[in-house]
Amino acid sequence: MNVLVINSGSSSLKYQLYDMKIESVLAKGRVERIGMETSILSHEAEGKPETREVSEILDHTTAIKKVLDMLTHREFGVLRTIEEVDAVGHRIVHGGESFRESVLVTEDVKLEIRRLFDLAPLHNPAHMMGITAVERNLPEVPQAVVFDTAFHQTMPPVSFMYAIPMVFYKKHKVRRYGFHGTSVDYVSRCASDFLGRPLSELKLVVCHIGNGASCTAVLHGKSHDTSMGMTPLEGLMMGTRSGDLDPAIVTFAINKEDLTLNEVNSMLNKHSGLLAVSGVSGDVREVVEAMNNGSENAKLAFEMYANRIRKYIGAYAASMNGIDALVFTAGVGENSALLRSEVCKGLTFLGLALDDKRNEERSDQARSISTADSRVDVLVVPTNEELLIARDTYRLVRETPHT
């Protein structure tokens, strides 16, 4: 079975085509600047030259058509006809309380995703455009949706409720939802396999550290608590997001600087975090470079960044009454030995000991970076959200009878 995985944004679309017999990527690419006359389609396929095409792509339906044309292209494609696409899986950021697991797309499912637009106004509408675009191009092909929030639906109320009037939860569903769930789910399973221990016996803290970042307490295979909240703004300090802060700062900023709510929201999401403190960049690599060149602000930003991660790890170890393994994943978590070292050096009270040599090594496979006598395993596990989406789509299509 060939499964096409789609991650649709408001003006972009990423895709990967999987052969699920061997779980290999046949082709992948992205469409950028959708809605413009100079849209860009970048495509690479196994055993084929990479290609880049600039053309007018005014909507997502046309974007999907272009992707299918490329997948079946005589020179650059990997399929003979579009009929060889057996199923399509979509990443959906927000499933609210409605979706605890991945599901096949139905009219009721689409209606519920639309109802959740208010909880993810920048993401869910774009995802729906992707679903609709596939329907128009591949009307007979089953589609599945995999939610970033679904994995975290196992959190107990003590973890997901906020200490505000209950009417906000009952009427508006204001609560912690958490994100990066697809990544945490995948990485947790990989960590279990690597350690040779059942997931149902493990206490893990998974640090998904990219431009967006979160920590999750995974207790016996289920999300017990996570740092992102009702939106991805809560929790860790990130590239351009503030993470946790005193909520009174919002009204203070409005009053002192005569800002609008939209301006404050933009400040906290796009102009805070590493970017704001360093004054250099929201990219960890550029912050580290500036720090090495003597920038005190960059040094402060990096130390704050690592300290916030460390604090969440300690809190989650306490919440689960112990920790068996600490797992780093995503772009920064997988690639920054310096960050991992900075985080771990303050966790020796847990009996955690980092092996500096192992930490500096690079690999695209799951690996241990702790010493042999460390009481807590420290792992680096490359994430692969697209593969998990493909697996869930494959499973759902196979399990569902079709007439």
N, C-alpha and C positions, 0 to 999 in steps of 0.2 A: 504494500500500500504506500502511495506517495501522499504525504501530508504537507500542505503549504501553510507555514506559520506567518501570520501578519501582525505587525505592531503599528497601528495607524495613529498618527498625530494629526493636528489640525492642518498642517501644511507639509507633512512628510509621511513617508510610509516605508517601513523596513520589512524585509521578507527573507525567509529561508525555506527551501524545499528539501524535505527529508524522504529518504527511502527507508521505511520503517522495518524492512526485513533485516537490515544491518545497522539501523539508526545512523546512517551516514548523511552528511549534507551534500546534496547534489548541486545546489546553486544557492546563491544569496545575493542580496543587494539592497539598494534603497532608492526611493524617489524623493527628491528634495524640491522645495519651492513650488509645491502644488498650488495652482491658482495663478501662475505667471506664464508669460510667453517663453521664458527661459528656464523651464523646469529641467532638472537633471536626473537622469536615470543611470545609476552605477550598478554594474552587474558582473559577477564572477561565477564561473561554473567549473566543476571538477574536470580537469583535463582540457579546458578551453581558455583562450586568451581573455583577459579582462576587457571590458568595454564600457564606454561612457557616452551617453546620448543626450543631447540638449534639444528640447522641443517644447511646444506648447502643451501643457497638461493643466487644464482648468478645473478639474474636479477629481475626486477619488475614483469614480467609475472609470474615467479615462486612464488614471494611474494604474489601476488593476489590469485594464486591457493591455497597457504597455508592458506590464510585468509578464502577463501570460504570453504576449507576442515574443518577448525575449526568452522565456523558458522554452518556447517551441521554435526558436530561430535556428535556421539551418547551420549557421557557423557558431553561434554563441550558446545555443540552447541545449537542453538535456532531455527534452520530451519530444515525441513525434507529433502528438496532438494534445489539446487541452483536456481531452477526455481522460488522460493519464493522471490528472489531478483528482485523487480519490476523496480528499477531505481537506477542510481548511480550519485551522485553529487560530483564535484571536486572543491577544492579551487585553484584558479589561482591568483598568486600575481599581475601580470601586464597585464592589458587590453589596455594600451595605450589610444589613442583617439578613438579606434575602437569600444569599448564596453562600453556602458552607462548603461547596465543592464545585468542580467544573461541570458544565452541563452542555447539552446540545442546544443549538439555537432553535427556538420556536417563537411564535407570535407573542406568547405570554412572557417569554424571557426577554424579548426585545422591548416589550412594554415596560417591564420592570427596570431594565437598564436605563430607559428614558426617564423613568420616575426618579432615578438616582442622579440625574444630571446636576441637581443642586449640591450634592455632596462632592462632585468632581467636575466642576464646570469647564475646566481646561482639558479634561481627558475623555470622560465618557461620551460626550457628543462626537468627538473625533473617532473614537472606537466604533460608534454606531455608523458613521460614514463608511468605515471600512467594511462592516458587515453588509450594509446596503450595496456597496460597490461590488462585493463578491456575488451577492444574490443576482445582480443584473448581468454579470458576466458568466457566472456558473450556477444557473438557477436550480440545477438538479443535484448539486454537490452538497453533502451535509457539512454544517459548520458547528464548531464548538467554541465555547468561551471559557477562558481560564482567568480567574480573578486574583489580583494581588492581595486582596483582603481576605480571601476565603480561608487560608491557612490559619489566620489569627482568630477565626470565629470560635475556637476552642478556649479562648481566654475566659477565666471566671469573672463575674461581676466586680470582684475586689480589684481586678486589674483594669477592666475597661470602663468603669464608671468614673465620672468626674464629680467632685464635691460642690456641685451647683444645684439650684432648685430642680427637683425631679421633673418638673413640667418640660424642661428642655430635652430630656431623654424621651419622655412619654409622647410628646407632641412632635418633636423635631429630630429625634434619634441622635442627639448630641452625645457622643461617647467616643472612646478610643477604638479605632478600627485597625490601625497598623497597615503597613505597606511592605513591599519587597517579599511578600509571603511566598510567591512562586520560587524565588531564589532561595529563601530560607528552607523551604520544603525540600528542594533538590539537594542543597548542600548538606542538610541534616542526614538525608539518606546516604549520601556519599561518605560522610564522616562515620556513620554506623558501619558501612561496608569496610572502610579503611581500618577501623579499629577492631573489626571482627566481633562486634558486640551488638546484640539486638537494640534497636532504637528505643524499644519499650523499657529498657533498663537504664538509659543514659540521661544525664543532666548536661545540656549543652548551652553555651552562650555563643550565638552566631553573630558576628560583626560584619554586616554588609556595608562596606565602606567604599563609596564611589563619590561622584559629585553630590548626589543625595546619599545619606548615610543613616543606618539604623542598627540597633542591637536588639536581639530577640532571645528571651529565655525559652528554651525548648525543653520541656519536662516530659520525659518518657514518650517522645515523638510528637508531642502536641505543643502548640504555642501557649505559653503560660503568661507571658507579658512581653511587650515590645515598646520601643522608645517613640516611634511615630504615633500620632494621635488621631484625632478626627480628620486631620489633614497631614501631609508630609512635613509640615513646618515644625512640629514639636520634636523634642528629643535632642539628638546630638547636634553640635555645631557642624555645619556643612560648608560646601564651597561658597554658596551665596545666601544660604538660609541661616537665620539666627539660632534655630533650635530653642531650647528652654529659655524663658526669660520671665521676669515679673510682668504679669499682664497689665499692671498699672502703667507700665512704660508706654503702652498704646495711647491712653488718654493724655498722658503727660506730653508725649510728642505732638499730639494733635493740638493741644493748648499752647505749647511753647513755640512751635514752628508753624502754626496755622496750616497743618496738613489735613488733607481729606483722608477718609478711610481707605480709599483706593491707593493713595500715595503711601500710607503707612503699610498697607498690605504688600505693595511693591517693594518698599524698603526692606521689610523683613524677609521676603522671599528671594529678591534679586540683588540686593545691595548690602547684604549683611554677611555673617560667617567669616570665612577665611579672607574673602575679598575686603571686607570692611576693616578688619583688624590689621591685616598686613599692609593694606594700601597698595598692594601689588597685583594680586590675582586671586581667583577662587580655585585655581589649579594647584594642588599640593606640590607638584614638581617645581613650579615657578616660585612658590613660597619657600621651599627648601633651598632653591638656588639663591634667592634673595637673602635668606638667613645665613647661608654659607659665605655670602659676600658682605656680611656685617650688619644687615638690617635688624634693628632691635624690634621693630614692629612685626616683621616676619617671624622672628624667633618667638615672640609672645603669641602670635596667632597659632603657630605650630604646637606650642606647649599647651595652649588652651584646647586645641583640637584633640590632642592625645589625652589630656586630662579628663575631658568630658566622656570619652570612650571608656577610660579606666574606671570612672565613677559608676557608669552604668553596669559594667561587668561585675564590680563589687556588689552593687545593689541586687543584681540578679542572682549572684551566688548566694546571697543572704535569703532572697525570696524563695529559692529552690532548696535551701539548706544544703548547699554543696554544689560542686561543679566537677564533672568528669573531663570535659574537653572545652577548650576555647577555640573557635573556628573563625579565621579571617577569610573573607571572600570579596568579590567585586574588584573594580579597577585599582583602587588604592590599596585595599586590603590584600590583594594578591601580589602587588608589585612593589610596595614600599616597605623594604626591610627596616628602614629607619623608623617609620611609624610603628610597626609591630614591636620593635625593640623599646621604643619610648613608652608604649602602652604597657608592655609586660614587665618593665623594670619596677613598676610600682605595685606589682601583684604577687610579690614573693611571699606575702603572708598567707596566701592560699596554698603554698607549697609548689608554686609554679616556677620552673626554671627553664629559661630559653637557651638553646644551643646557638651561639652566635654564628658559627660556621654554617650550620644548616639554614639559619635564617637568611643568610646572604645568598644562598644558592637559588637558582631560578628553574622553574619547571612548569609545564602545562598539565601536570598530574597532581592529584592530591598527595600531600606529603606532611610529615611531622617535622616541626622545627623546635621541639622541646628536647631536653636532655633525657637520658635513659632513666634517671632517678626522679624526674619531675612527677609530682603527685597529680598534676593536671596536664593532660595532653594538649599541646598547642599545635593546631593544624592549619595549613593553607589549602583551601579547596576551591579550585576554579568553578565559578558558577556557570550554569547553562540553562537559563530560563526557557529558551526556545525549545530545547530538547524536552523539557518537562511538559511544555504546552503540546508538543507533537505527540508525546506519549499519552497524555490525557485524551487528546483528540482521537488517536488511534484506538485506545481502549473503549471510549464511548461509542464510536462508530461500530466497532466489532460487537459490542454488547447489545446494541439496539437493533431489533429486527426491522427490516425495511420492506415495504410492500411495493 
